[in-house]
Amino acid sequence: MPDSSSNRGVMIVLAYLWPLAIVPLLLEKDDADVQWHAKHGLVLLAAELLLLIGLALLTGLVGLATFAFGCALSMFMILIWVAILGVHIVAIIKGMGGTRLIIPGISEYANRF
């Protein structure tokens, strides 16, 4: 990519650091690949927030009904966080390598913007 900027790697890393994805979205308007990664990072942020809010509500309701199941769901939330971090790490590694991590059902929204 001859027209890529000198801070492309930093921008791809920022694209997957939750709200910091706004930085490459605003600063790297000429690099279509960085723009895609920034949009993908924001779509991932929205999907993760919806998932975590839904699981938190479910855990709270189940915890009120039965304490043991609420504790078990809390442990499940920790596994979800680890999985989310893993997805972000893989997306950063693939982005630095010049490819994209395509997540079915989620990545299509990055192309719509």
N, C-alpha and C positions, 0 to 999 in steps of 0.2 A: 504494500500500500504506500505509494510514494507521497500521497497527499495527507497522510495521517500526522497528527500533531505529536510533539515530543512528549507530552504528558498523557498519551493515550492509555497507558497501563494504569496510571493513577485514577483516571476517569472511569475506567472499567471497574476497578476495585470500589470506587465510591458509588457506582451504580447499584451495587448489591449491598450497601450498608444502610439499609432501610431509608429514613428520610433524607439522607445525604445524596440520594439518587437525583434530587432536584439540581444539584450542583452541575454534573455533566450535562443534564438536560438543558440548562440555561447557558453554559459556557461553550460547549462543543457543538454548535449548530451546524457546522460544515461536515462533520464526520458522521455519516449515516450509521455506521456500525456502533459507535459510542451512543448515539441517540437511541438505537434499538435496545441496547443493554440498559440504558437509563430508564426507558419506558418499561422494559421487562422487570427491572428492579422495583419500580413503582407498582406494577400490577401484582408482583409477588407480595409486596408490602400489604396491599389491600386484601389479597386473598388470605394472607397469614393473619391479619387482624380480624377478619371475619371468622376464621377458623378458631382462633384463640378466644375471642369473645363468646362464640357459641359454646366452646368447651368449658369456659369458665362459668357460664350460666348453668350448663348441664351439671357440672361438678357441684356448684352451690346448691342446686335443687336436690340432687341425689344425696349430697352431704346432709341436708336438712332431714331427709327421709331416713336414711340409714348412714350412720357415721362411717362404717367400714367400707361401704362402696364409694363414699365420697373420698376417703383416703386413697383407695385404689385408683380412682380417676385422677387424683392429684399426682400420683406417681406416673400415670399415663401422660399427663401434661408435660412432665419432665422429658419423657421420651419424644414427645412432639417437638419440644424446643430443640433437642439434639438433632432431630431429623431436619428441622428448618435450618439450623446452622450448617448441617451437611449439604443441603441443597445450595445454600449461598456459597459455600466453599467450592463446590463442584462448578457452579456457574462462573465464579471468578476464575478458576483454573481454565475452564473451557474458553472463556472470553479472552484471557491473556494468550491463549494458543490460537486465537483467530477463528474459533468456531462458536456456536451458540448452543446453550442448553435449552432444548425444547421440552416443555412440560405440557402434556396433552390436557386440553381444557382450560389452560391458563395462558400459555404463550401466544395463543391466537389474539388475545386482547391487546398485546403489545403492538401488533401490526395494524390495529384499527386506528391508532392515534397518528 
